Amino acid sequence: MFAAQPWVDVLGFQPTSCGKDTARTLSRISEAHPIIVFTPHENALEIKMKTRVSADEVRHSAYCGLMMAPPAGVSYAGLSVERWDTTVEPKKDDAFGAGLPVWHKALFMPGAKQLGQMSKLLGSFDFWRLRPEPAVLAAPGNDSNSPQQAYAQATPAKDLSMVYVINDRMLEVALDAIPHSPTVTWFNPRLGSNSPAVAVVAQGKCQFPTPDPGDWVLLLKAGK
């Protein structure tokens, strides 16, 4: 394995699916090396599906990848950026970004904007202190044949937790994983907006309904 080689400083991976076995492997590797998440190239052609890689797929890959190992960073590329396409389209055919090369216009794609919002979110707290912590979730609700719908990280001191939920409308967090006197907010990774979170406490867990359908990030910070 490359992780055992003395010349390796940083490793990268692209999560094709969010799975528990992959997360365990990455956590072991990250004890020796930082791990960078490589997202699929936005707008690239999926050969098997015959569709283009969407902003949703890029975003899901980025958040799932970061949650599966101690967060170190994400690499993004649109198809035209990856190819370094310097073509400048004729102005009459160029509805957006007239005069810019194609690779430059690719930086304004939805996935690129959403990863910029991710950067602002992670820059608002000490994200490097987080470690994968499945015990934060009171009800993972997954078997080995089902896609994982939620990932959790927390600090060893339990003063900061972050959960990424992909599609589930109800997120259940273990009561003993809640930081002391917490401030709890939802972050919308599609729009970059924040909203307060409300919970129902019952039987040793907190149930947090997501504000709307879609993926969300729940951030729990200990009060001072």
N, C-alpha and C positions, 0 to 999 in steps of 0.2 A: 504494500500500500504506500502511496506517495507520502502520506502523513508521517511515515517513519523515516523519511529521507532527511538528512541534515541540511540539504540545500533548499528545502521547502520552507518558506516564511509565511505564506498566505495561501489558503485554499478557496476555491469557488465551486458553487454547484447551482444547478437550475432545477427547482422543484417541479417535477412533472405532475405529481400528485401529493397531497398532504397526508402522510402516513406516519403512524406511531413508530414503526421500526426505523424509518429513515431518521426521525427525530432523535431516537436513542443513539443511533450511530453518529449523527452529527454532534451531539452533546459530548460524546467520548472524544471525537477528533478535536473539538474546539478547546479541550483542555490543553492542547499543545500548540494549536494554530488558530488565528482568527479565520473566520469563514465569511466570504462575500457571496451574496445572493446574486445570481445572474438571471435577470428576467427574460422571458422570451421576447424576441424583437417585435415591437408593435408594428402592425400592418404587414408582417411577413406572412407568406402563404403557408397554411397548414396542409401538407400534401394529402394526408389521409382524409381529412374532413373537407378539403377543397374550400376552405374559408380563410379569411384573414385573421391574424391574432388581434383580438380586441383590447381596448383599454382595461376592461374588466379582468381579462386573463392576466395581463401584465400586473395589475394591482393585486389580485389574489396571490399571484406567485411571489410578489415582493413581501407582502405581509406574512404569508404563511412561512416563507423562508426565514424571515427575521425571527419569527416566533419559535422556530424549531431548534435554534441554537442561540448562544449568547450573541446579541446583535452587534455586528461589526460594520456592516455597510451593504449597499445595494448598487448593482451596476445596471444601467438602463441604456437601451439603444432602440431607435426606430430603424426600420429596414433601410431607409435612405442614409441614415447616419452610419450604420454598419458597413454599407457599401461606399460611403463617402462620395455620394452622388453630387457632383458639382454642376449638374445640368441647370441652366437658367431657362425657364420656359418663356415662350413669347408672351408679351404683356396681354395680348388679346385672349390668350388661353389661360391666363393666370388670374384666377378670381381672388387669390389670397397671397399676400407676400410678394407682390410684384417686384421683380428684380433680384430676389433672393435665390441662391442655389437651393436645390431640392433638399439637401441634407439640413440646411438651416431651417427651412419651413417645418421639417419633421420634428424639431424641438418644441413646436407649439401643439403637438398632438395631445389628445386628452390624457393618455397615460403618462406622458412627461409632466404635465401640469399636476396630476394627482400624486406623482412621486415627489414633486416639489412641496406639496402640502404635507406629505409624510415627513419630509425633512424638517419642516417647521414644527410639527408635532413632537418629533423625537428631540429636537433642539430645545424644547420647553421644560425638559426634566433630565435627570441623570440616567439616560437610557442604558448606559454601559454597565450599570449595576444590576440590571435584570438578568435572570437566568430562567430557563424553561422550568415551569412548575405545574405539572398536570393536577396536583392536589388542590389548586385554586378552584378547579371546576368541581361542583358538587355532583353533577350528572353528566359525564362525558357523552353518554348516549351513543357510543359507537361500538360496533363489533369489527372483527378483522376484515369483513367484506364490505363495510360501509365507509364512504368518504368521511373524513373527520371534519366536523363543522365548527369547532372552536379550539383555540389554542390559548394557553395562558403562560405568563411569565410573572415572576415576583423577585424582589430582592431577598437575600438571606435574612435581613432584619424585619421583613414583612411590613415595611413602611411604604412600599410602592408596588402596585400590581398593574398589569396590563393584559387585557383579554381581547383577542380578535375573533369575531364570530362572522361566519360566511353567509349563512342563509337562515339559521334558526331565529325565530321571533322571540323566544324566551331563553334567556341565559341564566343558568343557576350557578351561583358562586358559594363555596363553602363558607359558613359563618366565621369559622376560626381562621380563615385566610384574609378576612377584611382588615385593613389597617386601622389603627386606633383613631377614633374621631375623624373618619375619612371625608375627603372631598371627592365626590364621584361624578364623573361627567362622561357623556357619550361624545365621540368624535366621528364625524361623517367623512370617511376616506374618499368619497366620491366628490364632495363639495368643499371639504376643508373647514366645515363649520362645527361648533361645539353646542351641546345642549345639556341641561341638567338631567341626571338619572334618578329615577325613583325605584324603590324596591319594595317587595313584600317579603317579610321574614317569617319563615315557618320551618319547623323540624330541622333546625341546624343549618339552614341554607337561606340565601337571599336570592329571590327571583327578580331579575331585571328584564322587563320587556323592552325590546328595541323600539326606538321612536317610529320607525317605518321599515318596510321590507328592504332587503339588501344587506350588504356587509357593513359592520360597525366595529369600532374600537371602544372598549370600556376602560377608562383610566381611573384608578383608585389611589389616592394620595393620603398619607397620614396627616392629620391636623397638627398644628403646633401648640 
